[in-house]
Amino acid sequence: MSDCNLKSILEKIARKYNCKIWINKKIGRRISFIEKSGNEYYLPPMVVYEDDKFIIFTENLERSDEEFKKLIQEVVDCARNN
């Protein structure tokens, strides 16, 4: 078990970028919800990260920068270690 806290990383992203963000695990052709943070915006979700095991969606993301990319990688690393 890792000492990272997936929920707190997602909360940090949601606050800083004023968005909703959630991570799912791919299981074959299906995806299984893991964790989310942020308010509901009722906008179409955008895929901000996808690999063979995980997919991360956001709503209302208006900008991303290098820090956002680092935080996304932190989310993925944390999910892999849990």
NORNOR-V38867 format. One record per helix or strand of 3 or more residues. SS is the DSSP state (h for helix, s for strand). FROM is the first residue (numbers start at 1). LEN is the number of residues. If there is no record, write none. Layout:
SS_FROM_LEN / SS_FROM_LEN
//
This chain:
h_6_12 / s_20_8 / s_30_8 / s_46_5 / s_54_6 / h_66_16
//
